[in-house]
Amino acid sequence: MEPLLLSEIETSREFGVPLKTLQYWRYCGHSDGPPFIKMGRRVYYRRSDLKRWVEEAPTYQSAIEAKRTKQLASIE
């Protein structure tokens, strides 16, 4: 049975996102980061939130397309 909550280290390993990136996204409130919860001083990620975050992430055909999309979003 899979645990409902993952620590930030478990999230980093399972989803291939560097730990420092997860921490940066949280600190900055970055819109690219997955939703998280805090219990005391600890940070956890709900597995259901992480799956939805991956499924809803935009897909691109090239790095140029991704960069252009990000630039257009920042202009609006």
SEPA-684039 format. One line per field, with one value per residue: x, y, z of N, C-alpha, C in turn; residue in one letter; residue number from 1. Coordinates in steps of 0.001 Angstrom, whole numbers, plus 500000, padded with zeros to 6 digits. Atoms other than C-alpha are relative to their C-alpha. Layout:
% SEPA-684039
n_xx <- c(X ...)
n_yy <- c(Y ...)
n_zz <- c(Z ...)
ca_xx <- c(X ...)
ca_yy <- c(Y ...)
ca_zz <- c(Z ...)
c_xx <- c(X ...)
c_yy <- c(Y ...)
c_zz <- c(Z ...)
res <- c(a ...)
n <- c(NUM ...)
//
This chain:
% SEPA-684039
n_xx <- c(500835 499216 500348 500725 499126 498591 499105 499406 498958 500700 500558 498874 499555 501044 500434 498831 499797 499003 500498 499828 501016 501255 499898 500052 501378 500800 499577 500400 501403 499936 501188 499627 499824 501180 500545 499403 500597 499037 500432 498915 498881 499779 500726 500443 500736 501005 499776 501057 499650 498846 500457 500760 499020 499313 500977 500421 498846 500043 499007 499431 499307 498597 499614 500329 501439 500193 499482 500913 501241 499710 499822 501310 500766 499496 500396 501442)
n_yy <- c(498821 498780 498992 498834 498833 500227 498937 499326 500876 501045 499352 499732 501278 500652 499194 499540 498557 499794 499521 498539 499409 500033 499010 498681 499763 499725 498726 498892 500116 500150 500686 501286 501010 500746 499578 500683 499717 499945 500539 499527 499493 500901 499780 501227 499889 501053 500754 499644 498679 500163 500637 498987 499008 500553 500147 498686 499239 499835 500729 499213 500745 499595 499056 498662 499817 499822 498677 498995 500057 499357 498578 499424 499996 498947 498716 499807)
n_zz <- c(500000 500104 498989 500502 499934 500275 499539 501149 500551 500760 501186 500884 500593 500798 501139 500732 499862 498946 498719 499945 500877 499236 498936 500633 500433 498802 499416 500881 500376 501452 500537 500598 498963 499547 498706 498846 498700 498897 498716 499141 500802 501128 501252 500650 501260 500171 501232 500960 500538 500886 501248 500734 500432 501175 501089 500485 500488 501458 500777 501091 501045 499994 498948 500498 499773 498564 499649 500548 499227 498718 500233 500282 498760 499121 500586 499757)
ca_xx <- c(500000 501389 501626 499287 501966 505521 508358 510231 513093 510708 509012 512359 513385 510061 509309 512858 512781 515888 515270 516629 514205 511229 512460 512963 509480 507967 509961 509111 505513 506395 503424 505380 505709 503382 501012 502358 501248 503093 502746 504729 508139 507878 506782 504769 503267 500032 500501 497162 498292 501578 499864 497479 500407 502206 499059 498212 501746 501931 503751 505955 507482 510749 512678 512094 508324 508510 510596 508273 505220 506816 507788 504273 502760 505022 503983 500249)
ca_yy <- c(500000 503387 506055 509022 511551 511767 513675 516138 513644 510875 513295 514301 510681 509438 512347 513202 516808 517927 518591 522148 522834 521727 523925 526903 526543 526441 529399 531587 530405 529435 528375 525467 523674 521026 521802 520879 520730 521556 519606 521417 522045 519229 519475 516761 516227 514344 511592 512507 516153 515057 512788 515580 518035 515747 515053 518766 519875 521337 519380 520814 519650 521535 523613 526663 526169 525857 529019 530998 529845 530938 534303 534927 534008 536483 539305 538804)
ca_zz <- c(500000 499000 501709 501307 502255 500961 502581 500424 500042 498958 496547 495095 494505 493178 490859 489816 490988 492875 496556 496286 493417 495528 498369 496038 494543 498026 499292 496287 495957 492397 490281 488729 492048 493427 496308 499751 503346 506563 509753 512379 510856 508334 504735 503032 499623 499071 496512 494893 494518 492963 490442 489460 489239 486779 484733 484443 483561 480051 477393 474679 471425 471972 474478 472292 472480 476275 476544 474289 476217 479510 478017 476697 480065 481847 479456 480077)
c_xx <- c(500890 499598 499294 500884 501442 500799 500597 501107 499371 499419 501095 500434 498968 499641 501160 500222 501021 499384 500078 498981 498653 500007 499912 498582 499115 500309 499480 498508 499858 498827 500322 500075 498714 499475 500614 499217 501120 499337 501122 501080 500230 499105 499670 499260 499010 500247 498963 500271 501156 499609 499235 500945 500735 499044 499616 501157 499925 501098 500422 500680 501490 500267 499647 498519 499720 500434 499066 498702 500188 500135 498660 499165 500470 499628 498554 499758)
c_yy <- c(501255 500981 501192 501238 499588 501156 500678 499156 498892 500561 500252 498724 499429 500775 500647 501497 500202 500623 501524 500712 500025 501079 501428 500343 500351 501376 501184 499993 499848 499168 498653 498875 499301 500546 499165 500326 500038 499427 500309 500612 499166 500312 498648 500330 498853 499311 500374 501370 499901 499370 501000 501066 499527 499915 501346 500844 500115 499179 500851 499077 500330 500949 501427 500299 500258 501396 501104 500057 500700 501508 500678 500098 501115 501392 500321 500296)
c_zz <- c(500000 501097 499353 499928 499722 500582 498776 499370 499169 498708 498972 499274 499042 498734 499238 500014 501111 501256 500091 499114 500707 501081 499437 499574 501184 500557 499189 499684 498493 499490 499363 501019 500383 501322 501132 501254 501034 501235 500975 499127 498746 498816 499400 498715 499945 498657 498940 499369 499013 498675 499137 499429 498739 498812 499389 499464 498474 499325 498815 498995 499975 501161 499587 500237 501481 500428 499510 500792 501342 499822 499749 501279 500920 499499 500369 501417)
res <- c(m e p l l l s e i e t s r e f g v p l k t l q y w r y c g h s d g p p f i k m g r r v y y r r s d l k r w v e e a p t y q s a i e a k r t k q l a s i e)
n <- c(1 2 3 4 5 6 7 8 9 10 11 12 13 14 15 16 17 18 19 20 21 22 23 24 25 26 27 28 29 30 31 32 33 34 35 36 37 38 39 40 41 42 43 44 45 46 47 48 49 50 51 52 53 54 55 56 57 58 59 60 61 62 63 64 65 66 67 68 69 70 71 72 73 74 75 76)
//
